[in-house]
Amino acid sequence: MKFINLTKLSVLAGITLSAVIFLSLAAKKTVLAARGPIIDEIMFEFEDVKPGDKITRSYTVTHDYAPLADGTDPVVSFELEVVDFMQREGDGKPIFSVDTDQKVPDQIKISDWVTLTPSSFILEEQGQTQEIIVEIDVPSDALGGGRYGSILLKPTFVDDTGDGVSTQSRPSAQAGVSTQLHTLIFLTVDGDIVVDMDIKDFHLETLDGSTKSIFWNPPVKAVVTFENKGNVHLAPRGIIFFHNGKDEIEARLNAEYTEQLNDELTYILPGSTRTYEYIWQPDSFIYQEPVEIHGDEGISLKPGDPRYDDYPVLETTYSTKFDWSNFSKIKFGKYAASIQYSADNDTDFADLESRTDSISFYFIPIQVIIPIVVILFVFGIVVFLIGWSSKRKKTMSTTVSQPIPNTPAPVQSVMPAPVQQQ
């Protein structure tokens, strides 16, 4: 397995740190706490382990807490515990067995295999260190696949009476001291290794999270959820691309947008899922612009309002904008988002064969179409009225200039000739 050096990385929060490590293929090197304990291993990773193997490793914990108000170093007691973990659906963050009522699947548990020496100790002054021996006893009947756990380090301040006081309850020490740190364990037992990953869900959304197949305008957010159906941790790899509606996967050659899948190479544990999001925001005449609303339950502030920056982000809304410089770049018609992917865990195991998936959608710029339809409709009515008026006037003119048909000629009266008298 390839390791990424994390020298002098500050441990701001134990669980948060472990999540970051877990999600980014991070591996061993010295990690410095923000004036707290220093651990020089944040991840153990073991490969090619055989059933029945016994593995021994070690790491050190160093006291690096800030002095107390009186200038003396705090006395800190440490307890160690091995816990199992699984992944949270969606963001893939680790869920440790001590923090949930959910049952970690037996096939990925490792806590029963690990012994720590010592399991507790005290460090009395800044710079003092303690070596921890980690022994892993792999059962002779262990099945092939991945096993995952964490060494939980729990520090506690010791007061003058010898009683323990939570590190979070001592304001005289540096603020932000982590109350628990994790050293992750990834172990793969040789045997019947299954490398299998598939797409569980693939759909498109607007920025506000509404699932759509017809979009008035960009951007388009692709949401893809991978499921690890194998028995060893895997990282999805590949590309996602948007193109002009061709169904052939070769459309990637003419893609309008291409991005690497999972460029941080985050792992997905066996039986777990993880969701990734990709936003395509092309240059377009019409687009959506995010607007952060700041405030709390009693106040809502828009950008430019007084005290806007004094409040946290309450929600994000999206405003439709028009860029006249991109008027010729109106998106219209059929498009598609396609994925070409594989998966591996950066070991000698065979990579997953390349797979593909695609989903079609349409751009119908209603903000442009409606005004055009209205204009055409009004224009049609005007043309109709002008034509109708012109025809009516012509008809009336013709009627006046022509005799009325079937009208009898006027009768002329004939006066009788006068009678001459004899």
C-alpha positions as CSV (number, residue, x, y, z in Angstrom):
1,M,0.0,0.0,0.0
2,K,1.2,3.5,-0.8
3,F,1.5,5.9,2.1
4,I,1.0,9.6,2.2
5,N,3.3,11.5,4.6
6,L,1.4,13.6,7.1
7,T,4.4,15.1,9.0
8,K,3.5,17.9,11.5
9,L,-0.3,17.6,10.8
10,S,-2.2,19.2,13.8
11,V,-4.6,16.9,15.5
12,L,-7.4,19.4,16.1
13,A,-10.0,16.8,16.9
14,G,-9.5,13.0,17.2
15,I,-12.5,11.8,15.5
16,T,-12.4,14.4,12.8
17,L,-8.7,13.6,12.2
18,S,-9.4,9.9,11.9
19,A,-12.2,10.5,9.5
20,V,-10.0,12.6,7.3
21,I,-7.3,10.0,7.4
22,F,-9.7,7.2,6.6
23,L,-11.3,9.1,3.7
24,S,-8.0,10.0,2.0
25,L,-5.8,6.9,1.9
26,A,-3.7,8.7,4.5
27,A,-1.1,6.6,6.2
28,K,1.7,6.7,8.7
29,K,3.9,9.5,9.8
30,T,4.2,11.9,12.8
31,V,1.0,13.8,13.7
32,L,1.3,16.8,16.0
33,A,-1.6,17.7,18.3
34,A,-2.6,21.3,18.9
35,R,-0.9,21.2,22.3
36,G,-2.1,17.8,23.3
37,P,-0.8,14.2,22.8
38,I,1.4,13.4,19.8
39,I,1.0,10.1,18.1
40,D,3.5,9.0,15.5
41,E,1.2,6.5,13.8
42,I,-2.3,7.3,12.7
43,M,-2.8,4.3,10.5
44,F,-1.5,0.7,10.4
45,E,-2.0,-1.2,7.2
46,F,-1.2,-4.8,6.9
47,E,-1.3,-6.8,3.6
48,D,-0.7,-10.4,2.6
49,V,-1.5,-11.6,6.1
50,K,-1.9,-15.3,6.4
51,P,-4.3,-17.1,8.8
52,G,-2.4,-18.0,12.0
53,D,0.1,-15.1,11.6
54,K,1.2,-13.1,14.6
55,I,2.0,-9.5,14.0
56,T,3.8,-7.0,16.3
57,R,4.1,-3.3,15.7
58,S,4.6,-0.3,18.0
59,Y,4.0,3.4,18.1
60,T,4.6,6.2,20.7
61,V,2.5,8.7,22.5
62,T,4.1,12.0,23.6
63,H,2.9,14.5,26.2
64,D,2.6,17.9,24.5
65,Y,0.0,19.7,26.5
66,A,0.3,23.4,27.3
67,P,1.4,24.4,30.8
68,L,-1.2,25.1,33.4
69,A,-1.9,28.6,34.8
70,D,0.8,28.1,37.5
71,G,3.4,27.2,34.8
72,T,3.6,23.5,35.7
73,D,2.9,20.7,33.2
74,P,-0.4,18.9,33.6
75,V,-0.3,15.2,34.6
76,V,-2.2,13.2,32.0
77,S,-3.5,9.7,32.3
78,F,-4.1,7.7,29.1
79,E,-6.3,4.7,28.5
80,L,-6.2,2.6,25.3
81,E,-9.0,0.5,23.8
82,V,-9.3,-1.3,20.5
83,V,-12.7,-0.8,18.8
84,D,-14.2,-1.9,15.5
85,F,-15.7,0.5,12.9
86,M,-17.8,0.6,9.8
87,Q,-18.8,3.4,7.5
88,R,-21.6,5.9,7.5
89,E,-23.7,5.9,4.4
90,G,-23.3,8.9,2.2
91,D,-20.2,10.7,3.4
92,G,-18.4,7.5,4.3
93,K,-17.1,8.7,7.7
94,P,-16.1,5.9,10.1
95,I,-18.6,4.9,12.8
96,F,-16.8,3.5,15.8
97,S,-18.4,0.7,17.7
98,V,-18.2,2.7,21.0
99,D,-20.2,5.5,19.4
100,T,-23.1,3.7,18.0
101,D,-25.7,1.0,18.8
102,Q,-25.4,-0.4,15.3
103,K,-23.7,-3.7,15.1
104,V,-20.4,-3.9,13.2
105,P,-20.6,-6.9,10.8
106,D,-18.6,-9.8,12.2
107,Q,-16.8,-10.4,8.9
108,I,-14.9,-7.1,9.2
109,K,-14.2,-7.0,13.0
110,I,-10.7,-7.1,14.3
111,S,-10.9,-6.0,17.9
112,D,-10.8,-9.5,19.3
113,W,-7.5,-10.1,17.5
114,V,-5.6,-7.1,19.0
115,T,-3.7,-6.8,22.3
116,L,-2.1,-3.5,23.5
117,T,0.7,-3.2,26.0
118,P,0.3,-1.2,28.2
119,S,-3.4,-0.5,28.1
120,S,-3.1,2.5,30.3
121,F,-0.2,4.8,31.4
122,I,0.5,8.3,32.9
123,L,2.7,11.0,31.4
124,E,3.7,13.7,33.9
125,E,5.5,16.3,31.9
126,Q,5.7,17.8,28.5
127,G,8.0,15.8,26.1
128,Q,7.6,12.5,28.0
129,T,6.8,9.6,25.8
130,Q,5.3,6.1,26.1
131,E,5.8,3.2,23.6
132,I,2.7,1.1,22.8
133,I,3.2,-2.5,21.7
134,V,0.4,-3.6,19.2
135,E,0.1,-7.4,18.8
136,I,-2.3,-8.9,16.3
137,D,-3.0,-12.6,16.6
138,V,-4.8,-13.8,13.4
139,P,-6.9,-16.9,13.9
140,S,-5.8,-20.0,12.0
141,D,-9.3,-20.3,10.5
142,A,-9.6,-16.6,9.5
143,L,-11.4,-16.1,6.2
144,G,-9.9,-14.0,3.4
145,G,-10.9,-10.3,3.3
146,G,-10.5,-7.0,5.0
147,R,-10.6,-6.4,8.8
148,Y,-10.9,-2.9,10.3
149,G,-10.4,-1.4,13.7
150,S,-9.0,1.5,15.6
151,I,-6.8,2.0,18.7
152,L,-8.7,4.6,20.8
153,L,-6.5,6.8,22.9
154,K,-8.4,8.6,25.8
155,P,-6.5,11.2,27.7
156,T,-7.6,12.5,31.1
157,F,-6.0,15.2,33.3
158,V,-5.1,14.1,36.8
159,D,-5.6,16.7,39.6
160,D,-3.7,17.0,42.9
161,T,-5.9,14.4,44.5
162,G,-5.1,11.8,41.9
163,D,-8.6,11.9,40.5
164,G,-9.2,12.0,36.8
165,V,-10.6,15.2,35.2
166,S,-11.7,15.3,31.6
167,T,-9.3,17.1,29.4
168,Q,-12.2,19.2,28.1
169,S,-13.0,20.5,31.6
170,R,-9.7,22.1,32.2
171,P,-9.8,25.7,30.9
172,S,-6.2,26.3,32.1
173,A,-5.0,24.0,29.4
174,Q,-4.9,24.8,25.7
175,A,-8.5,25.1,24.3
176,G,-9.5,22.6,21.7
177,V,-7.7,19.6,23.3
178,S,-9.0,16.4,21.8
179,T,-10.5,13.9,24.2
180,Q,-9.9,10.9,22.0
181,L,-7.5,10.0,19.2
182,H,-7.7,7.1,16.8
183,T,-5.0,5.0,15.2
184,L,-6.7,3.1,12.4
185,I,-6.0,-0.5,11.5
186,F,-6.5,-1.9,8.0
187,L,-5.7,-5.6,7.7
188,T,-6.2,-7.9,4.7
189,V,-6.2,-11.7,5.2
190,D,-5.1,-13.7,2.2
191,G,-7.7,-16.1,0.9
192,D,-10.7,-15.8,-1.3
193,I,-10.6,-12.1,-2.1
194,V,-13.6,-10.7,-3.9
195,V,-13.1,-7.4,-5.8
196,D,-16.6,-6.2,-6.8
197,M,-18.1,-2.7,-6.8
198,D,-21.2,-1.4,-8.5
199,I,-23.2,1.8,-8.8
200,K,-26.2,1.6,-6.4
201,D,-27.7,4.9,-7.4
202,F,-27.0,7.5,-10.1
203,H,-29.2,10.5,-10.6
204,L,-29.1,14.3,-11.4
205,E,-30.1,17.2,-9.2
206,T,-30.4,20.9,-9.1
207,L,-28.2,22.8,-6.7
208,D,-31.0,22.8,-4.1
209,G,-31.1,19.0,-4.1
210,S,-34.2,18.5,-6.3
211,T,-33.9,15.4,-8.5
212,K,-34.6,16.3,-12.1
213,S,-34.4,14.9,-15.7
214,I,-35.4,18.3,-17.2
215,F,-33.4,21.4,-16.3
216,W,-34.3,25.0,-17.2
217,N,-30.6,25.9,-17.1
218,P,-27.2,24.9,-15.7
219,P,-25.7,23.9,-13.4
220,V,-26.4,20.2,-13.1
221,K,-25.3,18.1,-10.1
222,A,-24.6,14.4,-10.7
223,V,-24.9,12.3,-7.6
224,V,-23.5,8.7,-7.7
225,T,-23.5,6.2,-4.9
226,F,-21.0,3.2,-5.1
227,E,-21.6,0.0,-3.3
228,N,-18.7,-2.3,-2.3
229,K,-20.0,-5.8,-2.9
230,G,-16.6,-7.4,-2.3
231,N,-14.8,-8.4,0.9
232,V,-11.9,-5.9,0.9
233,H,-11.8,-2.1,1.0
234,L,-11.9,-0.6,-2.5
235,A,-11.5,2.9,-4.0
236,P,-13.6,3.7,-7.0
237,R,-11.6,5.2,-9.9
238,G,-12.5,6.5,-13.3
239,I,-14.2,9.5,-14.9
240,I,-17.6,11.2,-15.1
241,F,-18.4,13.4,-18.1
242,F,-21.3,15.4,-19.5
243,H,-21.9,15.3,-23.3
244,N,-24.5,16.3,-25.9
245,G,-26.8,13.4,-25.6
246,K,-25.0,10.7,-27.5
247,D,-25.6,7.3,-25.9
248,E,-22.3,5.8,-26.9
249,I,-19.7,5.9,-24.2
250,E,-17.3,7.1,-26.8
251,A,-19.0,10.4,-26.4
252,R,-16.3,11.1,-23.8
253,L,-14.1,12.1,-26.7
254,N,-16.3,15.1,-27.3
255,A,-17.4,15.7,-23.7
256,E,-18.2,19.2,-22.6
257,Y,-17.0,18.4,-19.1
258,T,-14.9,15.7,-17.6
259,E,-13.7,15.1,-14.0
260,Q,-11.9,12.3,-12.2
261,L,-14.0,10.1,-10.0
262,N,-12.9,10.0,-6.4
263,D,-9.7,12.0,-7.0
264,E,-8.8,11.7,-3.3
265,L,-8.9,7.9,-3.6
266,T,-11.2,7.4,-0.6
267,Y,-11.9,3.8,0.5
268,I,-15.3,2.1,0.7
269,L,-15.4,-0.8,3.2
270,P,-17.0,-4.2,2.3
271,G,-20.7,-4.0,2.5
272,S,-20.7,-0.2,2.6
273,T,-21.7,2.6,0.3
274,R,-20.4,6.1,-0.4
275,T,-21.8,9.0,-2.3
276,Y,-19.9,11.4,-4.5
277,E,-21.2,14.6,-6.1
278,Y,-20.0,16.4,-9.2
279,I,-21.3,19.8,-10.4
280,W,-21.2,20.8,-14.1
281,Q,-21.4,24.6,-14.4
282,P,-20.8,25.5,-18.1
283,D,-20.7,29.0,-19.4
284,S,-24.3,29.8,-20.2
285,F,-26.6,32.7,-20.8
286,I,-28.7,31.5,-17.9
287,Y,-27.2,30.1,-14.7
288,Q,-27.8,29.8,-11.0
289,E,-25.8,31.8,-8.5
290,P,-25.6,30.6,-4.8
291,V,-26.6,33.2,-2.2
292,E,-25.7,32.5,1.5
293,I,-28.3,33.6,4.0
294,H,-26.8,34.4,7.4
295,G,-28.7,34.4,10.7
296,D,-30.3,32.3,13.3
297,E,-33.8,31.3,14.3
298,G,-34.8,34.9,14.9
299,I,-33.1,36.7,12.1
300,S,-32.4,36.2,8.4
301,L,-29.8,38.4,6.6
302,K,-29.0,38.7,2.9
303,P,-25.6,39.9,1.5
304,G,-25.3,43.6,2.1
305,D,-27.5,43.7,5.2
306,P,-26.0,45.2,8.4
307,R,-24.3,42.6,10.6
308,Y,-24.4,40.0,7.8
309,D,-20.9,38.8,8.6
310,D,-21.7,38.5,12.4
311,Y,-23.9,35.5,11.9
312,P,-23.3,32.0,10.6
313,V,-24.7,30.6,7.4
314,L,-28.3,29.8,7.9
315,E,-29.1,28.4,4.4
316,T,-28.0,28.7,0.8
317,T,-30.5,29.9,-1.8
318,Y,-30.0,30.1,-5.6
319,S,-30.8,33.0,-7.7
320,T,-31.3,32.9,-11.5
321,K,-28.8,35.1,-13.4
322,F,-28.4,36.2,-17.0
323,D,-25.0,36.7,-18.7
324,W,-25.6,38.5,-21.9
325,S,-22.0,37.9,-23.0
326,N,-22.9,34.2,-23.2
327,F,-26.2,34.7,-25.0
328,S,-25.1,32.4,-27.8
329,K,-24.3,29.6,-25.3
330,I,-27.9,28.8,-24.3
331,K,-28.1,25.1,-23.5
332,F,-31.0,23.3,-25.2
333,G,-31.9,19.8,-26.1
334,K,-30.8,16.3,-25.0
335,Y,-27.6,15.8,-22.9
336,A,-26.2,12.9,-20.9
337,A,-24.0,12.3,-17.9
338,S,-21.9,9.2,-18.2
339,I,-19.5,7.3,-15.9
340,Q,-16.7,4.9,-16.8
341,Y,-15.3,3.4,-13.6
342,S,-13.2,0.6,-12.0
343,A,-12.0,0.0,-8.5
344,D,-9.1,-1.4,-6.6
345,N,-7.4,-1.1,-3.3
346,D,-3.9,-0.4,-4.6
347,T,-2.6,-3.9,-3.9
348,D,-1.7,-6.9,-6.0
349,F,-5.4,-7.9,-6.2
350,A,-6.9,-7.8,-9.7
351,D,-8.6,-4.5,-10.5
352,L,-12.3,-4.5,-11.2
353,E,-13.0,-4.7,-14.9
354,S,-14.1,-1.4,-16.4
355,R,-17.8,-0.7,-16.2
356,T,-20.0,2.1,-17.5
357,D,-23.3,3.8,-16.7
358,S,-25.2,6.7,-18.3
359,I,-28.2,8.9,-17.6
360,S,-29.9,11.3,-20.0
361,F,-31.4,14.7,-19.3
362,Y,-32.7,17.7,-21.1
363,F,-32.1,21.4,-21.1
364,I,-35.3,23.4,-21.8
365,P,-34.5,27.1,-21.1
366,I,-38.0,28.0,-20.0
367,Q,-36.9,31.6,-19.1
368,V,-36.1,32.1,-22.8
369,I,-38.9,30.0,-24.3
370,I,-41.8,31.6,-22.4
371,P,-40.9,35.2,-23.5
372,I,-40.4,34.0,-27.1
373,V,-43.7,32.2,-27.1
374,V,-45.5,35.2,-25.6
375,I,-43.9,37.5,-28.1
376,L,-44.8,35.2,-31.0
377,F,-48.4,34.8,-29.7
378,V,-48.8,38.6,-29.4
379,F,-47.3,39.0,-32.8
380,G,-49.6,36.4,-34.2
381,I,-52.6,38.1,-32.7
382,V,-51.5,41.5,-34.1
383,V,-51.0,40.0,-37.5
384,F,-54.4,38.3,-37.4
385,L,-56.1,41.5,-36.3
386,I,-54.4,43.6,-39.0
387,G,-55.4,41.0,-41.6
388,W,-58.9,40.7,-40.3
389,S,-59.3,44.5,-40.3
390,S,-57.9,44.9,-43.8
391,K,-60.2,42.2,-45.1
392,R,-63.3,43.7,-43.5
393,K,-62.6,47.1,-44.9
394,K,-62.1,45.6,-48.4
395,T,-65.3,43.7,-48.1
396,M,-67.3,46.8,-47.1
397,S,-65.8,48.9,-50.0
398,T,-66.7,46.2,-52.5
399,T,-70.3,46.1,-51.2
400,V,-70.8,49.8,-51.6
401,S,-69.5,50.1,-55.2
402,Q,-71.6,47.3,-56.7
403,P,-75.5,47.4,-57.5
404,I,-77.7,45.4,-55.4
405,P,-78.4,42.2,-57.3
406,N,-82.1,41.1,-58.3
407,T,-83.4,44.7,-57.8
408,P,-86.2,45.4,-60.4
409,A,-85.8,48.4,-62.7
410,P,-87.8,51.4,-61.8
411,V,-91.3,51.6,-63.5
412,Q,-91.7,54.7,-65.8
413,S,-95.2,56.2,-65.8
414,V,-96.8,56.9,-69.3
415,M,-99.1,59.8,-69.5
416,P,-102.0,59.3,-71.9
417,A,-102.2,61.6,-74.9
418,P,-104.7,64.5,-74.5
419,V,-108.1,64.0,-76.2
420,Q,-109.0,66.6,-78.7
421,Q,-112.5,67.8,-78.8
422,Q,-114.4,67.9,-82.1
